[in-house]
């Protein structure tokens, strides 16, 4: 049979593609919340220091146990000194008074910060019923213990989290997560570390005839991630080396914590910037093994590492197994990895329609969340643009094609981070519409919530 006939026969044998599904739009309303006047300050300079591209983390959590979600935002500092003394660089804590009214309680709570801060994690590490704060930053991390009276105490040193790294000195932490990896009832701490940064040796990049531009990550050496075991007495022990977490060096960014292989133990996915992604499998004996390549998560189908940014790990296809969605930069797509079970993944980015939607987009922080309470989750991603020649709207996309949320910023350096939580923290996850908190580089903090929903007309 001629080759052309063989090809025609093969194509004819393929199953017919499923008919396109129609989706009702998810409507968001931009809420100008009274009392939140936060503007991220990256400390931008003519030198274009690399940390200027990394702000700013967001946390929605109920710090005062009044049933309403409060807002914590991290901020930058003056570069290269990492000076945070000016109020424009302070981290901010806003107490939710109800009815979209907020009060700045930063000074009263004692959480304005010390240096250049990036990420934030919340959790009750001491099991006293109050949510505490861990702030991940450049050269310094801070653990704030919630006293329960509206104030926080910096317990970083007392908790054993202030020691310098024996090999690298100070680290650049970008993200963190509380999770109980050893199932002892106490929240342990995983910290994602980025690259070695020194303002003295910071390279100059970009055309020599114009202003400097931000350097590619290849100009910096990577760092290992950190794991701290909660000892149950208010202190942590650095178990990065004995656990195996320190055995590999990358350029860590976003984190996804989930039991990926169904053995009842929490594993850790790390999105790396221009390096292969990591999947740390929890063996249950205090040790982890990096299996990203064997699991099919290290690289996309192209075989080239992406500019891994934000990451989330949740069950996208309702098969009971957590999948992985992480963001990257324009020209790379934002990959979706489907969990096949027993620690094996396959990339379904193109098949899911996400490749075409994200190829021209750059993504920063992201989330997998059910915005319209239809029992189907939608991935969302925030877009950063760092090059000085780029002036374009930032966008949050749902690659399921249900929503494109566009937020315009006039700042050339614009990196957006998102935190998504149920609007009602006491109720079940699907009891009410979701709130989307957004920060942008040198732009005001914004709050979006689902304002309206139309019953879905999707085919079953």
MOCOR-V812153 format. One record per pair of residues at least 6 apart in sequence whose ideal C-beta (glycine too) atoms are under 7 Angstrom apart, sorted by sequence separation. I is the first residue (numbers start at 1). GAP is how many residues later the second one is. D is the distance in whole Angstrom. If there is no record, write none. Layout:
# MOCOR-V812153
I/GAP/D
I/GAP/D
This chain:
# MOCOR-V812153
62/6/6
64/6/7
77/6/6
84/6/7
96/6/6
97/6/6
106/6/5
124/6/6
126/6/7
135/6/7
146/6/6
147/6/6
156/6/5
164/6/6
165/6/6
180/6/7
182/6/7
206/6/5
230/6/6
231/6/6
240/6/4
259/6/6
261/6/7
271/6/6
272/6/6
282/6/6
283/6/6
292/6/4
299/6/6
300/6/6
315/6/6
317/6/7
328/6/6
339/6/6
340/6/6
349/6/5
370/6/6
439/6/5
62/7/6
63/7/5
77/7/4
95/7/6
124/7/6
125/7/5
134/7/7
135/7/5
145/7/6
180/7/6
181/7/5
205/7/6
206/7/3
229/7/6
259/7/6
260/7/5
270/7/6
281/7/6
315/7/5
316/7/4
327/7/5
338/7/6
370/7/5
371/7/5
385/7/6
397/7/5
422/7/6
424/7/5
438/7/7
44/8/5
61/8/7
62/8/6
78/8/7
94/8/4
95/8/5
123/8/7
124/8/6
144/8/4
145/8/5
179/8/7
180/8/6
204/8/5
205/8/5
228/8/4
229/8/5
258/8/7
259/8/6
269/8/7
270/8/4
280/8/4
281/8/5
314/8/6
315/8/6
326/8/7
337/8/4
338/8/5
369/8/6
370/8/7
424/8/4
438/8/4
43/9/6
60/9/5
61/9/6
94/9/7
122/9/5
123/9/6
134/9/5
144/9/7
178/9/4
179/9/6
205/9/7
228/9/7
257/9/6
258/9/7
313/9/5
314/9/7
326/9/6
337/9/7
368/9/5
369/9/7
395/9/6
396/9/4
422/9/7
423/9/4
42/10/4
94/10/6
95/10/5
122/10/7
144/10/6
145/10/5
205/10/4
228/10/6
229/10/5
269/10/5
280/10/6
281/10/5
337/10/6
338/10/5
395/10/7
422/10/6
423/10/5
437/10/6
438/10/7
60/11/6
61/11/7
78/11/6
122/11/6
133/11/4
178/11/6
179/11/7
228/11/7
257/11/6
279/11/7
313/11/5
325/11/5
368/11/5
369/11/7
383/11/5
395/11/5
423/11/6
77/12/5
92/12/6
93/12/5
132/12/6
142/12/6
143/12/6
203/12/5
226/12/7
227/12/5
267/12/7
268/12/4
278/12/5
279/12/5
335/12/6
336/12/5
382/12/7
383/12/5
422/12/6
423/12/5
435/12/7
436/12/4
42/13/5
59/13/4
76/13/6
93/13/5
120/13/6
121/13/5
132/13/5
143/13/5
176/13/6
177/13/5
227/13/5
255/13/7
256/13/4
267/13/6
279/13/4
311/13/7
312/13/6
323/13/7
324/13/4
336/13/5
366/13/6
367/13/5
393/13/5
394/13/5
436/13/7
75/14/5
92/14/5
120/14/7
132/14/5
142/14/5
176/14/7
205/14/7
226/14/5
255/14/7
267/14/5
278/14/5
323/14/6
335/14/5
366/14/6
382/14/6
393/14/7
420/14/6
421/14/6
435/14/5
40/15/5
58/15/6
75/15/6
91/15/7
120/15/5
131/15/6
141/15/7
176/15/5
255/15/6
267/15/5
277/15/5
311/15/4
323/15/5
366/15/4
381/15/6
393/15/4
394/15/5
434/15/7
40/16/4
75/16/5
90/16/6
93/16/5
120/16/7
130/16/4
143/16/5
176/16/7
203/16/5
224/16/7
227/16/5
266/16/6
276/16/6
279/16/5
310/16/6
323/16/5
333/16/6
336/16/5
366/16/7
380/16/5
381/16/6
420/16/5
433/16/6
434/16/6
56/17/6
57/17/4
74/17/5
119/17/4
175/17/4
254/17/4
265/17/4
276/17/7
309/17/7
310/17/5
322/17/6
365/17/5
380/17/7
433/17/4
56/18/5
73/18/6
93/18/5
117/18/5
118/18/5
130/18/5
143/18/5
173/18/5
174/18/5
227/18/4
252/18/5
253/18/5
279/18/5
308/18/6
309/18/4
321/18/4
336/18/5
363/18/4
364/18/5
380/18/6
418/18/6
419/18/5
55/19/7
56/19/6
73/19/5
118/19/6
126/19/7
133/19/6
173/19/7
226/19/7
253/19/7
260/19/7
265/19/5
309/19/6
363/19/7
364/19/7
379/19/6
418/19/7
55/20/7
91/20/6
117/20/4
118/20/7
141/20/6
173/20/6
174/20/5
225/20/5
250/20/7
252/20/6
253/20/5
261/20/7
277/20/5
308/20/6
321/20/6
334/20/6
363/20/6
364/20/4
378/20/4
379/20/5
394/20/6
418/20/6
55/21/5
72/21/5
91/21/6
116/21/6
172/21/6
224/21/7
251/21/5
277/21/5
307/21/5
317/21/7
324/21/7
333/21/7
362/21/5
391/21/6
90/22/4
91/22/4
111/22/7
113/22/7
115/22/5
116/22/4
171/22/5
172/22/5
195/22/7
224/22/4
250/22/4
251/22/4
276/22/4
306/22/4
307/22/4
333/22/5
361/22/6
362/22/6
378/22/5
390/22/7
394/22/5
396/22/7
416/22/6
417/22/5
70/23/7
71/23/4
90/23/6
115/23/6
172/23/6
197/23/7
251/23/7
276/23/6
362/23/6
416/23/7
70/24/6
115/24/6
196/24/6
224/24/7
251/24/5
334/24/4
378/24/6
388/24/5
416/24/5
70/25/5
115/25/5
172/25/5
195/25/4
196/25/5
224/25/5
250/25/5
307/25/6
333/25/5
378/25/7
70/26/5
91/26/6
114/26/6
195/26/6
223/26/6
306/26/5
333/26/5
414/26/5
415/26/5
423/26/6
52/27/7
69/27/6
195/27/6
196/27/6
222/27/5
225/27/5
297/27/6
386/27/6
414/27/5
51/28/7
68/28/4
114/28/6
168/28/7
195/28/6
222/28/5
250/28/6
269/28/7
331/28/7
413/28/5
84/29/5
113/29/7
194/29/6
222/29/4
276/29/5
306/29/7
334/29/5
385/29/6
411/29/7
413/29/6
414/29/6
49/30/5
68/30/6
84/30/6
193/30/4
248/30/6
275/30/5
330/30/6
384/30/6
411/30/6
49/31/6
64/31/7
71/31/7
84/31/6
139/31/4
193/31/7
274/31/6
277/31/6
330/31/6
384/31/4
407/31/7
409/31/5
411/31/4
141/32/5
193/32/5
330/32/5
384/32/6
411/32/5
43/33/5
82/33/4
111/33/6
139/33/7
192/33/6
193/33/6
272/33/7
274/33/6
329/33/5
383/33/6
41/34/6
42/34/5
43/34/6
45/34/5
82/34/5
138/34/5
191/34/6
217/34/6
273/34/5
361/34/6
382/34/4
409/34/5
36/35/7
38/35/5
40/35/6
41/35/5
43/35/5
190/35/7
191/35/4
245/35/6
273/35/6
300/35/5
328/35/6
382/35/6
43/36/4
137/36/6
272/36/5
327/36/3
361/36/6
382/36/5
136/37/4
190/37/5
271/37/3
327/37/6
75/38/7
77/38/5
136/38/6
271/38/6
380/38/6
77/39/4
136/39/6
189/39/4
271/39/7
327/39/5
358/39/7
407/39/7
76/40/5
136/40/5
188/40/6
271/40/4
297/40/6
357/40/6
380/40/7
109/41/6
110/41/6
111/41/5
188/41/5
296/41/7
325/41/6
358/41/6
75/42/6
108/42/6
109/42/5
110/42/5
134/42/5
188/42/5
248/42/5
269/42/6
357/42/5
74/43/4
108/43/7
109/43/5
187/43/6
243/43/6
244/43/5
245/43/6
247/43/7
325/43/6
74/44/6
91/44/7
186/44/4
243/44/6
244/44/5
269/44/6
357/44/7
74/45/7
105/45/7
225/45/6
243/45/5
244/45/6
354/45/4
43/46/7
74/46/5
186/46/5
301/46/5
353/46/7
394/46/7
41/47/5
182/47/7
189/47/6
300/47/6
334/47/6
352/47/7
41/48/5
72/48/6
295/48/5
296/48/6
297/48/5
353/48/6
295/49/6
296/49/4
300/49/7
141/50/7
295/50/5
296/50/6
172/51/7
364/51/5
367/51/6
369/51/5
171/52/6
291/52/7
316/52/6
364/52/6
365/52/4
366/52/7
125/53/6
222/53/6
310/53/7
364/53/6
365/53/5
367/53/4
38/54/5
119/54/7
254/54/7
309/54/6
310/54/6
312/54/6
314/54/4
325/54/5
327/54/5
118/55/7
119/55/6
121/55/4
123/55/3
134/55/6
136/55/6
168/55/6
253/55/5
254/55/6
256/55/5
258/55/4
269/55/6
271/55/4
309/55/5
310/55/4
312/55/5
82/56/7
118/56/5
119/56/4
121/56/6
195/56/5
217/56/5
218/56/6
253/56/5
254/56/4
255/56/6
256/56/6
257/56/7
310/56/4
312/56/5
382/56/7
82/57/7
119/57/6
121/57/5
194/57/6
217/57/5
254/57/3
256/57/3
373/57/5
36/58/5
194/58/6
35/59/6
127/59/7
138/59/7
193/59/5
194/59/7
192/60/4
370/60/6
57/61/6
59/61/5
61/61/4
72/61/6
74/61/6
192/61/6
316/61/6
57/62/4
125/62/5
260/62/6
281/62/7
55/63/7
57/63/4
59/63/5
124/63/7
192/63/5
314/63/6
371/63/5
54/64/5
123/64/5
258/64/4
51/65/6
65/65/7
190/65/7
369/65/6
34/66/6
35/66/6
36/66/5
33/67/5
34/67/5
35/67/4
161/67/7
34/68/7
35/68/6
63/68/6
256/68/6
31/69/6
33/69/6
35/69/7
62/69/7
61/70/5
310/71/7
254/72/6
159/75/6
160/75/5
161/75/6
158/76/7
159/76/5
160/76/5
159/77/5
160/77/7
174/78/6
175/78/7
177/78/5
179/78/5
190/78/6
192/78/6
372/78/7
174/79/6
175/79/6
260/79/6
371/79/6
175/80/5
177/80/5
373/80/7
261/81/6
372/81/5
261/82/4
374/82/5
63/83/6
260/83/6
181/85/5
64/86/6
180/86/7
51/87/5
179/87/5
181/101/6
182/104/6
125/105/6
126/108/6
80/119/3
54/120/7
51/146/7
50/147/6
49/150/7
50/152/7
49/153/6
47/155/7
53/161/6
48/164/5
50/164/6
46/165/6
47/165/6
48/165/6
50/165/6
46/166/7
48/166/5
50/170/7
214/172/5
213/174/6
213/175/6
211/177/6
53/333/5
26/345/5
26/346/5
69/352/6
69/356/6
67/358/7
58/359/5
60/359/5
67/359/6
53/360/7
55/360/7
57/360/6
59/360/6
52/361/6
56/361/6
58/361/4
60/361/5
53/362/6
62/363/6
71/366/6
73/366/6
44/369/6
42/371/6
73/372/6
60/375/7
26/376/6
25/377/7
26/377/4
28/377/6
60/377/6
23/378/6
25/378/6
23/379/4
58/379/5
58/381/5
56/383/5
55/386/6
40/399/5
42/399/5
40/400/6
42/400/6
40/401/5
41/401/7
40/402/6
39/403/7
40/403/7
39/404/7
39/405/5
38/406/7
38/407/4
36/409/6
33/414/5
30/416/6
31/416/5
31/417/7
30/418/6
31/418/6
29/419/7
28/420/5
29/420/6
28/421/7
28/422/6
29/422/4
27/423/7
28/423/6
26/424/6
27/424/5
27/425/4
24/430/4
24/432/5
23/433/7
24/433/6
22/435/6
23/435/6
22/436/7
21/437/5
21/438/6
